[in-house]
Amino acid sequence: MTIRTILLTALCALPGAAILHAADVAATPSPVTAPAAEYHPYFADMPYPAWSQLTAEQALIDAPAAIALANARLDAIRALSAGQMNFENTFVALAESTRELEKVSDYLRTRAATMDSPEVRDAQAALLPQLNSFYSALSADTRLWEVLRTAAAQPWVQSLSAQQKMLVQQTIDGFRKNGAELSPEKKARKAAIEQELSELTLQFGKNVLDSTNAWQHIVTDRAELAGMSENWMTAAAADARAHGYGSDTEPAWRISLKAGSAGTVLRDCSVESTRKLCWQAQCSIGRDGQYDNAPVVARVMQLRSELAQLLGFATWADYKTLNRMVNSGDKAMGFVNGMMERLSPAFRAECAELLAYANAQRGEQSTTMAPWNLRYYLNEYTQKQCNFDPESLRPYFACENVLSGMFSIYSGLYNLTISELSTVCLKPGETCPEGSVEVWHPEVRMFAIIDNATGAHLGSFYLDLFPRPGKRAGAWVSPMRAGAPGKNGEPHAPHLASITGNLTRPVGDTPALFSHMDVQTIFHEFGHMLHCMLTDTELAAHWGSNIAWDFIELPSILNENWTWEPQALALFARHYETGEPMPAELVERLQKSRYFMPAIANMRQFCLSLLDLEMHMNYATRFEGRDIDSASAELLAPWQMPSGVAEPSYMRRLSHCMNGAYAAGYYSYQWADVLAADAFRRFADEGIFNPAPAAAFRKAVLSVGGSKPALEAYRDFLGRDPDPDAFLKATGIVK
């Protein structure tokens, strides 16, 4: 995360949840370097981090050292006279000034997200005041702002390249947006708000994780799990044994709130009491006792509103969307409301159809459906109407086959070679063997990407796929380092990033057999990874994910299309025991299920977007002083299947919207759905394996990162503005 990125987004160092962060760490040498006599492993100049040395204790040493280096570089900028200023010693120097500190933050965040521990939490808590004090001071730095504003007015700016001019404007806009021209009193208040927000969002993430980890249910009567697949039962039994329950003679099965456990029970288990138990457990996340996130959410919304108005914006949504494609909170809300209105007729018809089916199965005439029954009956009805059982796909989605097929598809499209590197997980004090790359856990793998056209090493990425204790839920990409741009025609230095997920893990001698959702997830995250790896910009500040946030999901959602296409499935959907390809009739049933009752599935996502925007635009009128659960239910009632049950607000656990980039930005997923559906039509028309549209997409979108406006990049690819009906047409909601 560059200073530019920090100043363009909410200041929240070391957030509690790791999602896709714009973590741009420039690698260009600087006149100020770490003292030779000291070794700081968090920001040592080496190709890959030495993870065994990146302890919580070391972070407490390296962070202050990194702050000192950053301050020395900033002092050099502050000392410049107008005659001394040039692009390199002002705007580039600013972007590079915090590269060591950003490494400390990024690597410690990776540790917290993948191997949480009390020591890491303590280190985060200890560093928060230092980091927030440092970053908050930047936009309040009168002398630094004076230098940058003076530099931006110099004649030499007019002779800069387009990308250089863009960085100048982004930097100036970012400082202004974040209060560079505020009075000293308002700057002090801004810093205090940012400090409190950092502490609150960190607490929110801890509450979510801890309440998730706090619940388990041990089943000893197999009848309670009727309907669950043998694959799930085997994994649940292994999980129980790992936690000290069950034996060969007296088996037990463990249900947890981790990915693939309670959620799968809600979908597949035919025993309603078991489903209800799991739903109630999910509702406990961020809700009960010491984990109650309601007061945290309330205070965060109050502070964000105050901060937005302090900075001259009507709402936090206006503040966050200023540099995005929608450009205002009202436009984001208009998009969400407009799409929900268009979905509404199909949604109501689907709800009536599904309720009629459930009533017929239950022998009832109910006008409501309990929330623990919704996924179950939707899944059951889908299976009957499409003659399709999602679990029948697992044998064809062995992890290694999926990865091999995915790499083959995008290697062909973008003319790449993707190869696995030797890895080792070390204990502190151990030496990394020559030829190996160190990783943070034995299950983590490492891959390098080579550009076949040039032979250049574009970058490398870690792959951490499976759930384990101490690992946060979900899936995300963490950009870790932008390779320094090449000079005199040379390729840029290799980029570095990671993919983290919680996909179905192997059990015993059986390999990891993915659900189709798992397959979609890894293709999705690999789209983000390609965006990181294929960026080739003039400036590291424009790397990969440093783009308009409502454009950032386009490459990832676009990639999901290949998980549905018969030609693509033929490359990797093979039975893990026989090697036989997925039967054509099963592929057909999978495709039929894709858009079965699409309005129900999509309305849920729009409800989350609506809740997020209303929280960040109208908190004072809709939520303040009210119970968060009842207020949320009242807001979303017109857009949900009537349940007859009081449900907790999803905002209690919606980490995306509380811990940073997706605050007032959850709509970005649906916005990108529209863009991706539109963009994929070109691939479908010209051939999903045709390198021509892929080369155009790489040139127009992937390679440019944030070096040009998102709409301009999109126009470069399709030659026109997005078609807002593309998604609704693709799903069949409108003809």
N, C-alpha and C positions, 0 to 999 in steps of 0.2 A: 504494500500500500504506500504510494508516494505521498509526499506532502500535498501534492495537487489533489489526489484522491481524497485524502483526509479532509481537506478544506471544501471539497465539493459534496461531502456526505456528512452525516451526523458524526460527531466526535464520540467514539465509544471504543476505547482501547481494550484489547483482550476481551471480546464479547464472550458470553457464556456458551454460545452454540456456534459451531463452525459450519458455515455454509459457503456458497461460492463468494469468496472475497476477492476484490481487486487488489491483489498483493503484488505490486510492481516494485521490485528491488533492483535498481540499476547497478550494473557491474563495471561501469566506466571508472578507471583509476582517478583518484582525487589527490590533490597535494597533501591533504591531511590524512594520515594513516595511523593505525593503532601502534602504540609503542612496541618496538621490536622485542623488548625484554618481557613482554606480557603475552600470554596466549589466551585468546577469548574464543572458545570453540563455537559459540553461537554465531559469530560472524567471521570466523577464520576464512581466509582466501583459499578455498578448496572446491573441487568440482561438486562434491556432495557433502551434506552435513554428517558429522560424526555423532550419530544419535546417542550412543552410549555415554557421551560426554555432555550431552545437553540435559543436564539434571536441573531440577528446580533450584537447587542451591547455586548452580552455576549461573542461572538466569539472574539471580540477585546480584551477582558480580558483574556480568556482562552488560546488563541493561544500563547501569550508571555509567560504565565506560563508553557505551554507545551514545548516550546522551551527551557526554563530554565531547566526543568527536563531532556530533551534530552541532553542538553549540559553537565549537571552533570554526566549523565551516560557515555557520550563519554569521558569526562575527566578521569573517572575511567579506561576506556580502554586505553587511551593514557598513563596513569601512570604505566602500567604494564611493568615489566621486563620479559625477556625471561623465567626465572625460574618460574615466577608466572603464566604464560599463560596456559590456558586450553581451551577446546572447549566452555564451558559454559560462561567464562568471556571474551571471544573475539567474536566469530562468533554469538553465540546465543545472547549475550549481545548487539551486534550491531543490530541484527534483531529486538530486542525488544526495543531499545532505544527511538524510536519515536512513541510508541503506542498511547500516549495521543495526540500528534500533528496530527497523522493520523486520529484519531477520529474527531478532530476539522475540518480537511479538508473534511473528508467524509460526516459528518453530515451537514456541511454548504453547500457542493456541493449538497446534497440531497434537502436541502431547496431551493437552487437556481433553481434546475431542476424541482421541483414540486410546489413551491409557490414563484415564482420570485417576487421581490419587489425592490424599490430603495434602501432601507436600506441594503438588502442582497448584492446588487451590490456594494454599497459603502464599505461594510465590506470586500468583496472580493478584491476590488481595494486597500484598505488600508493594507490588509494582504499580498498581493502579494510580495511586496519588502522584507518583513521580511522572508516569507517562502522561496522565491527563494534565498535570501542571505544565509539562513541556509543550504538548500539542495545543493546549488552550492558549498558551502565551503567543503562539505564532500569529494567529489572526489579530491578536491585540498588540502586536509589536509595531509601534509607530514608526520606528526607524526602518525596519525591514519593508514595511508598506511604502514608505517614502522612496526607498531605493527602487523597488519594483515598479511603482507608478512612474517614477522619473525615467527608468530604463524603457518602459513601454512607450514613452513619448519621444524617444530618440530617433533621429533620421534613419539609423541603420536597421530599424525594425522593418522598414519598407522593402529592404533588399533581402529579407529572410525568405526561406522556402514556405510553401503553404502550411506544412506541418509545424514548422517553427513558429509561424505567426499564430497558428491555432493554439500552441502551448502558451504563448504570451497572453492571448485573450482568455484562455481557460484559467490561467493563474490569476490574472487581474479580476476576472469575474468571480472566481472562487473566494478570493480575499474579501471582495465587496460583499458577496453573499453571506459570508460568515462574520461580518461585523467589523471589518478593518476600519471603518469610518465612524464607529460608535464612540460615544463619549467614554472617558475613563470609568465612570460609574457603571455604565451599561456593560462595558467590557468585563468588569469585575463580576457583575451579576451573571453574565454569560458563562464565565469560567466556573462559577459556583454551580450553575445548572448542569453544565457538562460533567462535572465531577460527580454530582449526585446521580445523574442518568447512568453513568458508567457503573456505579455501584449497584443501582437498581436492576439494570439489565443483566449484570453478572448474577445477581441473586435470583432473578427470574429463571435463568438457565439452570442454576443449581437446583432450584425447586422442581423444575421439570424432570431433570435427570434423577434426583433423589427419590421423588415420588414414583417415578417409573421403576426404579430399582427396588423400591420398598415392598412391592406387591408380588406375590406368587401364590399359586394354588396347586396343591399336590393332589392328584387324582389316583385313587387305588382301585376304583371300580370302573372297568373299561366301558361299562354300559353308559356312563356319564359322557362318554366321548363318541357316541354312535355317530356315524357319518364322516368321521375324520379319516383321511387317507392313511394307508400303511406307512407311507413316507413320513408324514407328520408324526404318526404314533412312534415310529422308530426314533425320530429326532427328539421328541418330547421325553421318551424313556431314557435316552442317553443324557439329556439335560438333567433329568431327575437324579440319575446315578451320579453325575458330576457334582450335584449339590447335596449328596448324601442320602438320597431317598431311593427306595426300591432295591430289588435284587433279582437274580435269575428266577428264583422260585416265587417271589412276591413282587411283581413288577409295579412300578408307579410311573406316572406321567406328570411332568411339570409344565404348567402354563405360566407364562410371564407376560409382561407388557412390551417385551422386545419384539422387533420385526419378525413376522412370520409365526407368532405364537397366538396371543389372544385374538388378534385381528383375523387370523385364519379360522379360529373357532367360530367367530361371529359369522363368517361366511359359510362354513361347511357343517358345523355340528347340528344334528337334528334334535338335540335335547335342549329345549327352550331354557330350562333352568340354568344350564351351563352357559348358554349364550348370555343370559341376563347377568350372570355373575361376572363374565368378562366385560360386558358393557359397563357395568357399575365400576369395575376396576379401572377401565379407561377414563371414566368420569372423575376418578380420584386424582388424576394427574394435575398438579398445580391447584388442587382444590382444598384438601383437608388439612387441618391442624397446622403444623409447622411449615407445610408446603403450600399454604394458601397464597396464590398469586394475585387474588383480587385487589388487595391494597397496593401491591407492586404496580399492577396495570394502571390503577387509578392515579397514582403519583406520577408515573411515567407520562401519561397522557396530559396531565396538568402541566408538567414541566416542558413537554414538547410544545404545547400550545403557547406557553409563555415565551419560550425561546424563539419560536417562529415569529411571534409578534414583535419581540425585541429586535429581530433582524429585519423587520419590515414586511413580513408576509402575513396574510390573513390567517392561514392555517399551516400546520406541519406538512400537509399534503402539497400545498403550493410551494413550500420550501423544497421538499424532496423532488418534486417533478419538474422544477424549473429547467433543468438541463436534460430532460428526457423527451421522448418523442411526443408525449401528450402535452407537456409543457405547462400544465396547471392541474390543480386538484379537481376543479370543475369539469375539465375535459376527461380526466380519468373516471370521475363519477358518471359523466354522461355516457362514456363507453360501456361501463358496467351496467348501468340502468337500461341502456338501450338494448344490450344483448340479452339481459334478463327478460325484458318485455317481449323480445322476439322468440325467446325460448319458451315463454310462458304457455302458449296454447299446446305445444307438444308435451311440455312438462306435465300439465294438468291431465292430459289424455293418458300419458304413460302411468301417472300415479293412480288414476282410476282403474286402469287395466291391471296393474300390479296388485292393487288392493282387492279387486274382484278375484284374482287368482288366489291370493292368500286366504281370503274368506272361504273360497271353495275348498281349499285344503284343510282349513280348520273347522269347517262347518259353522261359520259365524256370519253375521251381517254387520260387522263393525265398520265404523266410518274413520277409524284411526288404525295406525300400525305402530306397535311399540318399536322404539329405535333398535332394540337388540334383535328384532325380526327382519328389519329392512334388508340388510345385506344378504341374509339367508334366503329370503324368498325371491329377491332379485336374482341371485345366483341360480337358485333352483329353477325359476321360470326361464331364465336365459338358457340353461342347459336343456330344458325340455323343448323350447321353441327352436333352438339352434341345433338340437341333438348333439350337445357338446359339453364335455366335462373338462374344465381347465386342468385338472390333475392328470388327465390323460396325456398332456403335453410334456410333463416333467421328464420322462425317460428319453425324450428327444432333445433335451436342453442341458446336457452335461456341460459343466462350467468350461472345461478346456475346449470343447467343440464350439461353444458360443464365442469365446474369446478368439479362437483361431479364425472363425468365420467373420467376426466383426473386423478383425485386423485385415483379413483378406479383402473385404469389401472396400474399406477406406484406403488401404494401400493401393488398390487398383484405381479407385476414383481420383486420388490425389497424388499418385505416382510416388509412393513412399515404401520404405522398408522398416518394419517394426520388429525388433528383436529383443529377446529377454536377456537380462544381465544376471550374472551370478551375484547372489546377495548373502549377507550374513548378519545375524542379530547378536551383538556383543554385550557382554557385561562391562561395567566401568573398569577401566584399566587394561582390558584386552586389546590386542592389536588387530586391525582389519587386514586380512590376507590380501596380498597383491592380486589384482584382477577382480576383486569383489567390491560390491557397494554395500555399505552398512544401512540397515533398516531398523525401524523402531520396534518391530514385533516379528517373530519367526514366520508368520503367515503373510507378511508384506512382500510383494514382488516388485521388480523394477524393469522397465522397458525403455529402450532408446528408439528414437524415430530419425531416420535418415531420408533426406530428399534425394531420390534417384536421379533427378535431372542434374543436380549440382554436386552430389556426394556429400553435402553438408550435413553435419549432425544438428538437426533442428532443436532437439531437446530430449529430455528424459522425464519419465513420470513413475511415481510409486503407485501400486495397486493394492489396496487393503479392503478386501471384499466382504469379510464375514463378521457377524456380531460376536461380541465377547463381553464379559464384565468390564465395566469402566469405559466402554465405548459408547458414544452418543448415538442415538437413533438417526435414521435417515441416510441420505446419500448426498455427496457433495464433491466438488472439485476445489482444491486449494492451490491457486497459483502461488509459487514460492519465490521464484527468481526470474526476472526478465534478462535474457542474454543481452550483453552490450551490443548495440548496433555495429555492424561491420563498417570499416572505413576503406576507401579506395576500391570499392567493388568487392571486398571480402564479405563472406556471410557473417551474420550475427553470431555471437557466442550462444551456446545451447541454453534453452529455457529449462526451467525446472518446475514441476507441479505434482500434484497427487490426486488420485481418485480414491475416495473412501465410501464404502457402502455397508449395508447390513443385509446381504443376500442370503439365500438358503445355503447353509454350510454342509460339507460332507459329513456323513455319519458312518462310523466304522470303516469298512472296506468299500462302501458305496460312495462314488464321487458326488460332489455337489450337483444336485439336479435342480435346475432353476424352474421357477414358475415363469409364465410368459411376462408377468409384471416385472420379475427380476431381469429378464432379458431386455425389456423396455428400459429399465432403470440403467443398466450398464451401457446401452447404446446412447441413452440420453446424456449420461455423464461423459461419455467419450466424445460427444459433440462439443461439450465445454472444453475438453482436453484438446481437441483439434484446434479450437479457437486459440487456445494458449500456444500450442506448438507451432502453428502455421503463421502466427503474426510475424510480419517482416517490415517493421516500420522504421522510419528515420530516427525516431526517438523512443527510448525505453519507456518513457512516460505514457505512451499510447499502446502499450502491450496488451494483447488479449482482452481481458475482461474490463479494462479501463474504458468502458463505453457507456452509452446511455443504458440505464438499467432495464428499461422496458424493451430493449433490443437484445439483451444479453442471452435470453432463452431461445432465440431463433435457431442457432446451430444445433442446440441440444434437442429441441422438440422436432426439428426437421429430421434428425437422425432416427427418431423412433419409427418413422415410416418404413424403414427397411426391415423392421421386425415383423411386419405384416405381409410383406410381398413374397409370393411363392418363389420367385427366382432367388431372392436372398435367403429364404428359409432353406432352400435346397443346398446351400453351401454349408450350413452348420446344424440343421435340425435332423440329427441322425441318432438312432437308438444307441444308448450308451453300451449295451451288451452285444447287439448284433451288427451295428453299423448301418442298418437299413434306414433309408430316408423316411421322413414323416410321410405317411400315406396322403395321397392327394385329397381324399375325402376329409381327412382330419384338417388339412390346411384350409379347405373350403369352409368347414364349420368354424374354424378359428376366425377367418375373415368375416363370416356372417355375424359372429358375436361381437365384432369390433364396434359396430354402431347400432347394436341392439339396445333400445331404450336410451339413446344418447342424451336426451334432455335431462334425465334424472342425474346421470353422472356429471354432466357439465354444470347443472344448476348448483350442485354442491360447491364447486370451485368458485363460481360467481358469488355464492353466499359468503364465502370466506373473504373474497375481495371486497364485497360490500361492507362487511363487518369491519374490516381493516380500514377502509376509507372513512366510514362513518365515525369510527373511533378517533381518527386523526383529523377530521374536519368538523365534526359536530359533537364532540364529547360533552361539552358544557350543557348542551340542550337535551341530548338524548341519554346520557349515561351518568353524569356527575350527580352524586348524592343518591343514586339508585343502586339496587342490587344488580351486579353485572350480569348475572344469569338471566333474570327476568327481563332486563332491558334488551339483552341480545336476542332472547326468544321473541320478544315483541317485534323487534326490527325484522327478523328473518321469517316470521310466521307465514307471510303471504307467499313465500318462495320455497316452502318445505312441505313434505308429506306430513299431514297431521298425525301426531304421535300420542297425544293424550298423556304424555309423561313430561315432567319438568326436567329439562336438560341443562347442564352447566355450559357456560359460554366457552366456545372453542378458543377464545382469546386467552384463556388461562394457560394454554399450552402451545399457542401458535408462535413458536420461537422465531420463525421467519420474520414476523411482524413486530417482534419486541426487541430483537437483538441486532438491529442494524439495517442492512440494505433494503430489505423488503418492507420496512415500515412505511405505510402508505404506498406500498409498491407491489402488493400481492397480485394486483390486477395484471402485472407484467406477464404472468403465465398465460392468462387468457389472451392478452394482447399478442403474445408470441405465437399462440395457437393459430390466430388469424394469419399472421405473417408466414408461419411455417406451412400451413395448408396452401396458401397462395404460392409460396416458393416451390413447394414440392411438385406442383403441377408442371413446372418446366422439366423436372427430372422425369416425371411420369410420361410426358409427351416425347422427350428426346431419348429416354432409356435410363433406367435406374442404375445401370452400370456404365453408362456413357461418360467418358472422361470430360467431354466438352462442357456440359452444364456444371460439372464439379470444378473444372478449371476456372469457369466464370465465377462460380460462388467463392472459390478460394481467392481469386484476384479481387473481387468486389467487396467481399465481406470478411472472410477469415484473415486475410493477410493485412488488412488495413487497421485492424483493431479499433482504437478510438481516434485514429488520425483524421477522420472526416465525420461529418454529421451522419447519424444513423439513417435518416431518410434518404440522404444522398447516396449512401452505400447501397441501400435497398434498390433505389432507382438504377444504379449502375448494373445491378444484377438482372432485374426484370425489364428495365427500360420504361417503367411507369410506377405510379404510386400503388400501395397495397390495395387489393380488392377486399373490402370489408365483408363481403358475402362468402368469401372462399371457404371459411371454416364451416359455416352453417350448411353450405352446399356439400362439402366433403362428408359431413356427418349424416346428411340426409334429412336434417331438420327442416330445411327449406329446399325447394326444388329449383 
